[in-house]
Amino acid sequence: MGGALGGNISRGRTAPDSLRGPHRPPPGGPPPLLSAPNMSRHRLRDSSIARVLEEVLNKSDLEESEVDDDVEEIRTDSSSENEDEVEANPPDDNNTECDKFIAKSGREYITKPSRQYRRSWISGRTVAYTRLSPVAVPDTWSPPRLVPPEPEFLAPVGNLTAPVGKEVILSCVVDHLGKYKVGWLRSEDQTVLTMHDKVVTHNSRVGVSHDQLRTWRLHVRQLKESDRGCYTCQINTSVMKQQTGCIDVHVPPDILIEETSGDMAVTEGENATLRCRASGRPTPRISWRREDGEHIMLRLGARNLTQVETYVGNDLHLWRLDRRQMAAYLCIASNDVPPSVSRRIVLSVNFAPSVKVPNQLLGAPLGTDVQMECYVEAFPNTINYWVKNRGEMLLDGPKYVVRESRVSYKVYMWLVVRRFSRSDVGTYNCVATNSLGRGEGTLRLYEIKLHSGTVRDSTDNQLAVVGDEKAFRR
């Protein structure tokens, strides 16, 4: 290219190797910024070249798009026949290879990882390197990376209540689980029970299942009271996500023997308190009944006794005990978790024997069988017997029949005198004795004379007539 600078600075052209000079950068070399002092050292003989160079340098701060749009073609009439070579030293930057990504209208844009340069040349000779931007420009385009949504809980775990021995299942519903994992922990002590689909605890009653990685279920079989508490469903995201559900274990009632009254004996007229304690969840209710089905007698005042079928409360207070309150009482514990349980407590009321004689005066014709009766009340049990005329004790045999029947503290005694004769007339005593005392009842037996003309039924061989004192004297 001789003479005036008549050539065009064509789009996309680079200086040939023969014109680069001893310090020309390779086509792909990393170009540094050539400062103004470096440029002033070189001689530019043609003013047209100087003007073009000045215009190129003044445009070095333009954006890439502006340079592409504004610089199309530069022409000059000046001769370049004797022009001097213009030197421009490229940047070293440890000789890191640069990437060329734009070449247009005599300007070549070169990028490095941390800076971008524009190389300008005139008539194939590099005259300047200008840094355009400190930000690296990627040489390839990639689509934006899609960030998957974070896992989230769709419903609360909830709380469950179940009786001992049953199975409970806590459910944790998770959406968008992706690469993350779900674990179950015991909230109280942070014991890990399961991790994803594996059981890590040594408790054989614990299991885990899931429904297509969406619904995670914690199984606790053969529920025990120790399983009561809260459990945490946890997702191992960078910021841990978790939900908690609790299990309440219902336990049927159980009587606490060491805190419950046992059988007791109290002297009549004293006070007594029956106590009953039970464990269970919910807390058991305590009620009292009499085993024999009779009503419970409670004293409201000094003398009055009231009767109730059932008494509710842990303690049953009985003031100034009456013998009629002696019975077996049932302490019943219930809390709506079957089965209910009860404990039997026998209350004994001790008192000395008391004897009642329904008929103290009896009359009978000779030759008949006569029956005499006594009712005894006493506790402890009594020794009972009959005596005649305060002397001999009457024993069961051919002449006398001695019987008795006992119900609770009551004893029914009877004596039968066979073939009543005049020698049987006299006084009879029923006697009862125990550790607290002795009691007796008295009966008087006399003969009834039948008048002539009285017809007696031959089948009626037993006749007892209750008479008065006048009849006895007659």
Buried (B, 14 or more C-beta within 10 A) or exposed (E): EEEBBBBBBEBEBBBEEEBBEEEBBEBEBBBBBBEEEBBEEEEBEBEBBEEBBEEBBEBBEBEBEEBBEEBEEBEBEBBBEEBEEBBBBBBEBEEEEBBBBBBBBBBBBBBBEEBBBBBBBBBBBBBBBBBBBEEEBEEEEEEEEEEEEBBEBEEEBEEBEBBBEEEBEBBBBBEEBEEBBBBBBBBEEEEBBBBBEEBBBEEEEBBBEBEEBBBBBBBBBEBEEEBBEBBBBBBBBEEEBBBBBBBBBBBBBEBEEEEBBEEEEBEBEEEBEBBBBBBBBEEBBBBBBBEEEEEBBBBEEEEEBEEEEEBEEBEBEBBBBBBBBBBBBBBBBBBEBEEBBBBEBEBBBBBBBBBEBEBEBBBBBBEBBBBBBBBBBBBEBBEBBBBBEEEEEBEEEEEBBBEBEEEBBEBBBBBBBBEBEEEBBEEBBBBBBBEBEBBBBBBBBBBBEEEEEEEEEEEEEEBBBEBEEEEBEE
